[in-house]
């Protein structure tokens, strides 16, 4: 399972879901879906998120073993 830190990083910066959506060029609903693990972003979107957060993709997304979840 792939996990992400999108919500954590967004709230640390005081951004709303709408603000993050505008920064990366997606809908607010897409941000909600990513945060709730209903949608896995494309590689292009993952790199855009990394750029906005000024982190590497590896700092935002991680592969977790089923037993760790």
Buried (B, 14 or more C-beta within 10 A) or exposed (E): EEEBBBBEBBEEEEBEBEEBBBBBEBEBEBBBBBBEEEBEBEEEBBBBBBEBBEEEBEEBBEEEEEEEE
